[in-house]
Amino acid sequence: MKAMAETGLQASVSDAGVGALCARTAVMGAFLNVKINASGVEDKSFVDDILTKGTEIEEKSQQMETDILKIVNDKITSK
């Protein structure tokens, strides 16, 4: 999506932004599911590890969304 925002057709740059929003939403939704299911897992070491990894992925997806939306908004407003 970042490449699409950076070098794709101007007419489809907003699609890259929507894709970034959808991707972050999917990551956050999946992580919510992991968190709710983790409460039933007895292996607390595993739960801590998986929640730490999930948090890292969630934070990375939020940063990627921010970066892509900046590119998209810069292209849209620079016309």
C-alpha positions in Angstrom: 0.0 0.0 0.0 2.9 2.4 0.7 4.3 1.8 -2.8 0.9 2.4 -4.2 0.6 5.6 -2.3 4.1 6.7 -3.4 4.2 5.7 -7.0 0.7 4.6 -8.0 -1.7 6.5 -10.2 -2.9 9.8 -8.7 -6.5 8.8 -9.3 -6.1 5.8 -7.1 -4.0 7.3 -4.3 -7.1 7.5 -2.0 -7.5 3.7 -2.5 -4.1 3.2 -0.8 -5.3 5.3 2.2 -8.5 3.2 2.5 -6.4 0.1 2.2 -4.2 1.3 5.1 -7.2 2.0 7.2 -8.7 -1.5 6.5 -5.4 -3.2 7.2 -5.0 -1.6 10.6 -8.6 -2.4 11.4 -8.0 -6.0 10.6 -4.9 -6.2 12.7 -6.6 -4.5 15.7 -9.7 -6.8 15.3 -7.5 -9.9 15.2 -5.5 -8.7 18.3 -8.8 -8.1 20.2 -9.7 -11.7 19.4 -6.3 -12.9 20.7 -6.6 -10.9 23.9 -10.1 -12.3 24.7 -9.0 -15.8 24.0 -5.8 -15.5 25.9 -7.7 -15.1 29.1 -8.6 -18.8 29.0 -5.0 -20.0 28.4 -3.3 -21.4 31.5 0.3 -21.0 30.3 0.9 -17.4 31.5 4.4 -17.3 29.9 2.9 -18.1 26.5 0.2 -15.5 27.1 2.7 -12.8 28.0 4.8 -13.6 25.0 1.9 -13.6 22.5 0.4 -10.4 24.0 3.8 -8.7 23.7 4.2 -9.7 20.1 0.6 -8.7 19.4 1.2 -5.3 20.9 4.3 -4.8 18.7 2.4 -5.8 15.6 -0.5 -3.5 16.5 1.9 -0.6 17.1 3.7 -1.3 13.8 0.4 -1.3 11.9 -0.7 2.0 13.4 2.6 3.5 12.4 2.3 2.2 8.9 -1.2 3.6 8.6 0.0 7.0 9.8 2.9 6.9 7.3 0.7 5.9 4.4 -2.1 8.4 5.2 0.5 11.2 5.4 1.7 10.3 1.9 -1.9 10.1 0.6 -2.9 13.4 2.2 0.3 15.2 0.9 -0.5 14.0 -2.6 -4.1 14.9 -2.5 -3.4 18.4 -1.1 -0.4 19.1 -3.4 -2.5 19.4 -6.5 
